Amino acid sequence: MASRKSGSLDAPTFRKAVRALAVKDMEGREWILGPEDGQWHHREHDRWITANPPRRLVCPACGHHNLTRHSFCVECGEVLYRDANRS
């Protein structure tokens, strides 16, 4: 954003760079960064909703990234801890 605000990056190039940061979650929902506010947004029906993308719980045994709603790793069955200090 600093390059855009300083004028060293033109608007079309900036928008293209922001669009390149789009990601899809495991449920197929597309997430984009808002070019003006730097916040995450996802499309819901005909509107863009400001929200945080779902976080992943990384399995301590196999390293698989699981959705936060899971209590056990969907890959190996290991218990997933929500507290990063536990193992």
PEZIMO-V815144 format. One record per residue. N is the residue number from 1. OMEGA is omega in radians with two decimals (NA if undefined). Layout:
{{N/OMEGA} {N/OMEGA}}
This chain:
{{1/-3.13} {2/3.13} {3/3.13} {4/-3.11} {5/-3.13} {6/3.12} {7/-3.13} {8/3.11} {9/-3.10} {10/-3.04} {11/-3.14} {12/3.13} {13/3.11} {14/-3.14} {15/3.12} {16/3.13} {17/3.12} {18/3.12} {19/-3.14} {20/3.12} {21/-3.13} {22/3.11} {23/3.05} {24/3.08} {25/-3.07} {26/3.11} {27/3.09} {28/3.14} {29/3.13} {30/3.11} {31/3.09} {32/3.02} {33/3.08} {34/-3.07} {35/-3.11} {36/-3.03} {37/-3.13} {38/3.13} {39/3.08} {40/3.11} {41/2.99} {42/-3.09} {43/3.08} {44/-3.03} {45/-3.11} {46/-3.06} {47/2.99} {48/-3.10} {49/3.07} {50/-3.14} {51/3.06} {52/3.10} {53/3.12} {54/3.10} {55/3.14} {56/2.98} {57/-3.13} {58/-3.13} {59/3.14} {60/-3.10} {61/-3.02} {62/3.11} {63/3.14} {64/3.10} {65/-3.10} {66/3.03} {67/-3.08} {68/3.13} {69/-3.13} {70/3.06} {71/3.14} {72/3.13} {73/-3.14} {74/-3.14} {75/-3.03} {76/3.10} {77/3.14} {78/3.08} {79/3.10} {80/3.13} {81/3.12} {82/3.11} {83/-3.08} {84/-3.12} {85/3.13} {86/3.07} {87/NA}}
